[in-house]
């Protein structure tokens, strides 16, 4: 059995008395950029407001348009996933409604 008496080769183990470890993010962070304005004043309808929020969060405009008018998609759930680092199109796949089955 080989044992080194040189302490420098052993890994540092601070244990409970060592300095605290730095917190590491588990997901990637989006690059911070100013959100584009959605126009002056509040939108006239809910679909326009939903589309605006989705586009501001990074969804492609054509996808945001489809999601904004489809009440089966939970806007807040989509935005929460994106805020946590999920790519917008993957968030859509995760929250896609189940296909309707004829009974």
N, C-alpha and C positions, 0 to 999 in steps of 0.2 A: 504494500500500500504506500502510495506516494503522498506525503504531506509536506506542504510548504510552511516554513516558519516565517516567511516574509509576509507581513501584514498587508503590504501594498497590493498584493494580488487578490486579497479577499474583497468581496463587494461590501460597500458601505451599507450598514443596516442601522438607520437612525433609531428604530424602535419607537417607543412611546415618548422618549425624551428628546428626540431629534426635532429638527425644524419641520413645520407642517408641509405636506405635499401640496403642490399647486393643483387646482381643479382643472381637469381636461374636459373639453366639450366632446360630447359623443357624436354630434352631427356637425357638418360643415356650416359655416356662417355665410350668408349672402353678402355680396358686396353692397355697402351702404350707398345709396344714391337717392337724391331727392325724388319724391313721388310726383309724377306729372299731375297737374290739376285736372279735375273732371269738368271744368266749365264753371261759369259763374252761378252761384246760388245752388239750391238743392235741385236735383233732377225732378222731372215731372212725374215719373213713375218708378215703381220698384225695380222693374227689369233694367232700366237705365242705371239705377243706383248699384244694382248687383254687378252689372257689366263693368262699371267704373271701378268698383272695389277689386274685381278679378284682374283687370288690366293693370291696375296699380301694383298688384301683388306679383306680376310677372307672367300671367297667363297670356298666350297669344290672343290677339283681338278676335279672330274667328272662333276660337274655342270659348272665349269669354261670352261671346254673343249667344252661342248655343246653350251654355250653362245658365246664363242669366234668365232665360225664358223657361227653363225646365225646373218646375218646383220639386222634382224628385231629388235634386242635389242640394245638400245642406251647405250653404255658403260658408257658414262659420267653421264647419268641420274642414272644408277645403282650405280655407285661409289659415287655420291652425296648423295643418300639416305643412303648408308652405313656410309658415313662420318658423317651424322647427327644422327647416332645411330640406324638406322633401321637394323634388322638382314638381312644378305645376302639373305636367301631364301624368306623372305617376300618381299624384293626389287624386286626379280625376279617375284613374283606373281603380284606385283603392276604394273610392266612394261611389263607384258606378252602381246604379240601381240594378237589382236583380231583374232578369227578363220576366215578363208577365206570362203566366201559364194559364191556358184555358181550362176551366173546371168543368 
